[in-house]
């Protein structure tokens, strides 16, 4: 029986996905998570075969969550199921260690087929229209958070965009308030932004923070 963890912040979508997976003779949902940090904790607790994860989730986005999961549980396969079809997002998830990337518009049968294939070691990545993901990744370089910012800066950016105070971010990441402020200044400089509101818009556009 293939053990599956679902990570998506939309409960209704997650429940529908759970029904689909549990209706398969060879699959079972053994854990669920509503944000990136929960996903990491659940994976470490139940050690599934496959994680189905969204990108835009609160607390920690799917890219950073996948990176952390693969760093400690390299044997766990990750399949991305998201609304983001941009080539830079596909490239970022591939780099983070994902084995599959699907758009939420895909059919249920295709999703199940990809999950089985990934478990057997077959990678599957959505192909953006008109370009391969490799060519698209090159075209997107220079303006993407995944090219311009460090892992830590992306974490700080997401938490800023979600309205957390400097102290809250410092406490969550185990940093000093001064270090968080320094990260914020570097982020704004690298992105050429001057207002916190612009950071929020940027984070949502880049898929680092879910649209509320």
C-alpha positions, -999 to +999 in steps of 0.1 A: +000+000+000+014+034-011+014+058+018+005+094+009+006+128+027-015+157+014-003+193+020-027+220+008-041+249+028-076+246+012-095+221+033-122+214+008-097+206-019-077+184+004-108+165+014-117+158-022-081+147-030-082+124+000-113+107-013-097+102-047-065+087-032-083+065-007-105+051-035-074+036-051-066-001-042-029+006-038-030+040-020-038+054+014-037+089+029-017+087+061-013+124+069-025+159+061-011+194+065-024+229+059+009+247+057+046+241+049+057+237+085+030+212+092+039+193+061+075+189+073+064+177+107+038+152+093+064+138+069+089+133+097+063+116+118+047+092+093+075+089+067+052+085+036+061+072+002+048+103-016+039+138-006+014+158-028+021+194-020+008+229-031+032+258-036+013+288-021+008+278+015+010+299+047+039+298+072+062+281+047+056+278+009+058+245-009+092+251-025+110+256+008+090+228+025+100+205-003+136+215+000+136+207+037+117+174+033+142+162+007+172+173+029+161+150+057+140+124+039+156+119+005+136+087-001+102+105+001+089+115-034+073+148-038+046+156-064+035+193-068-002+200-074-007+237-079-023+265-100+012+279-109+022+270-144+051+294-148+084+279-159+103+295-131+081+277-105+086+244-123+124+250-123+123+260-086+105+228-075+127+206-096+157+222-080+141+217-045+139+180-052+103+174-065+098+144-088+065+155-103+047+188-111+011+190-121-014+218-126-047+215-106-066+215-139-053+180-146-076+150-146-079+127-116-067+098-137-036+116-148-028+126-112-031+090-101-009+078-130+018+103-121+018+094-084+023+057-093+050+066-118+069+088-094+068+061-068+085+039-094+112+065-101+097+081-132+098+119-130+069+139-146+069+177-150+042+199-165+054+215-198+045+252-202+028+260-235+053+270-262+085+263-243+102+236-224+107+241-186+145+243-192+143+271-218+116+289-197+137+288-166+165+307-184+140+333-197+127+339-162+161+344-146+169+378-133+135+387-118+125+356-098+128+354-061+143+319-066+172+335-085+176+367-065+170+357-029+186+332-005+165+305+012+164+325+044+155+357+026+126+339+009+114+327+043+115+362+058+098+376+027+069+352+031+064+359+067+065+397+061+039+393+033+017+374+057+017+403+082+040+390+109+059+415+129+097+416+131+096+401+166+073+373+154+095+365+125+126+365+147+109+341+172+097+318+145+130+316+127+153+317+158+169+349+147+174+383+164+151+412+155+182+430+141+190+401+118+154+400+105+156+438+098+188+433+079+173+405+058+143+428+051+166+456+039+186+432+017+154+418+002+140+452-007+174+462-022+177+431-043+141+433-055+142+471-060+112+476-038+106+505-013+073+496+005+062+466+025+030+466+005+051+460-026+068+430-009+034+415-002+023+418-038+056+404-050+054+374-026+019+365-038+029+369-075+059+347-070+039+320-053+058+324-020+026+334-001-010+324-008-035+350-019-059+358+009 
